[in-house]
């Protein structure tokens, strides 16, 4: 196994730290706004979620390891991608409902 590239290192930092932090901030903003669907903050949330998935996929291609540093398998990648999509979209729905009903 070769050493990971700098881009793979950034991708790892993005899917582990930067992306989720941005999603948290966007989530707070979405819950406070509470009006309508597919507004700019919603699109930004979905874009960051997609970038997290892309970053995980790219990092897996370059240096397949889990978040704990163990060797990752394609099954690990599938579990992460499916879990992130379900959790991310589910959380967006919850945030939109919070914004609509919790004022």
Buried (B, 14 or more C-beta within 10 A) or exposed (E): EEEBEEEBBBBBEBBBEBBBEBBEBBBEBBBEBBEEEEEEBBEBBBEBBBBBBBBBBBBBEBBBBEEEEEEBEEEBBEEBBEEBBEEBEEBBEEBBEBBBEEE
